[in-house]
Amino acid sequence: MRKHNKYAVIGLKALQRAAAKVAEDARKNNYKIPIWINGRIEYEMPAINTEPASAPDAKSRGV
């Protein structure tokens, strides 16, 4: 089971990097990002995120 959790974390990090890249490109080019909210598509402009990124299980590891 531990091996599957490792791959899930790797996949999650890859998705986070991809989402960050898309948001960065949208900010640079003034694009809106479509997001599914409450059964319909909403468009929003990405804001600059100033919070540091951490692992999803950082609290359980004591980091």
KAURNOR-V323209 format. One record per pair of residues at least 12 apart in sequence whose C-alpha atoms are under 7 Angstrom apart, sorted by the first residue. I is the first residue (numbers start at 1). J is the second residue. D is the distance in Angstrom with one decimal. If there is no record, write none. Layout:
# KAURNOR-V323209
i;j;d
I;J;D
I;J;D
This chain:
# KAURNOR-V323209
i;j;d
23;46;5.9
26;46;7.0
27;46;6.3
31;45;6.9
32;44;5.3
32;45;4.9
33;45;6.3
